[in-house]
Amino acid sequence: MRYTQLGRTGLKVSRLVLGTMNFGPQTDEADSHAIMDAALDAGINYFDTANVYGWGENKGRTEQIIGSWFAKGGERREKTVLATKVYGNMGAEGDVWPNYDKLSALNIRRAVDASLKRLRTDYIDIYQFHHIDRDTPFEEIWQAVDVLVTQGKILYAGSSNFPGYKIAQANETALRRNTLGLVSEQCLYNLAERRAEMEVIPAAQDYGLGVIPWSPLHGGLLGGVIRKEAERGRRASGRAADALADTATRNRIEAYEELLAKHGLEPGEVALAWLLTRPGVTGPIVGPRTREQLDSALRAVELELSEELLTGLDEIFPGPGPAPEAFAW
């Protein structure tokens, strides 16, 4: 495994981030534990989750699975850089009682204590805002974060799904308070979805945030979906199926798979390896449902992409270009 600093911090993290969203809904507890053990054995030390994972009536279940894994001991917690998130509504299903979601000081205090209990730990390394809160000023958010840092309950704060201007706003507010501010940003970023290059990633780089791309295979679209249809009769589903319904998108994916077939490379591994070449990227989140999927992701870390191949990928999936030139002059 290779490691890098998380943004401008002194924290060293693996170039792959283990995403846990499938733990509980699609992967049972025993298999989830086995995947986490395998990831740690392979050198992945950065695990990502969220308080809402488990979804529906099972919100919090994923954190509980991670907590039961930590409880096994063997320095599992000590070796793991743990990131979780706050924002989604954690009230009972159908309950509209206020202050169980978003980023008020009250909900942040309530949510972090609940996550700590489920995770069976006394601190969270990176506490992330899962979405912008249009109703809560950053002065209030940072006041709540400062209290948690002082209490030792969290070490760093990060963002997820923030536009560039909100990254700037958050860190300028933190600067006025003489606090560290955001150290990471999780954003949707992959070969097929490159809009983050326009402003989100430049903002993250300027403010010293590590970029953590989520959905690196774009819902399976970049994982060899057309080849799997032909070879195994496995039809695409979800986001990939919706995307392939568009003729232009399907043509791009066909060209992508043909290009990689000429080079003898696996599409999913190339999609991950491409992200590791991108400026500002700390490491993509991989969310394996099985050990086989984890092994495939691990191979991507060692994959070296030639300039010829990188040029070919850019021709198939051109980026938007920098702001403001991408939309002005």
Protein Blocks (a to p, Z undefined) as FASTA:
>chain_A
ZZddehjbfbdcdfbdcdfklgojlmcfklmmmmmmmmmmnopabdcddfkgogajlgok
lmmmmmmmmmngnolmmmpccddddhiacbdehiacehiacjbfklmmmmmmmmmmmnop
abdfbacdfbdcfkbcfklmmmmmmmmmmnopafbdcdehiafklmmmmmmmmmmnopnb
jabdcddddfklmklmmmmmmmmmmnopacddehklgnolmnopmmmmmmnopacehjll
mmmmpmklmmmmmmmmmmmmmnopafklmmmmmmmmpghiabdcdddfbfklmmmmmmmm
mpccdfklmmmmmmmmccebjafklmmZZ
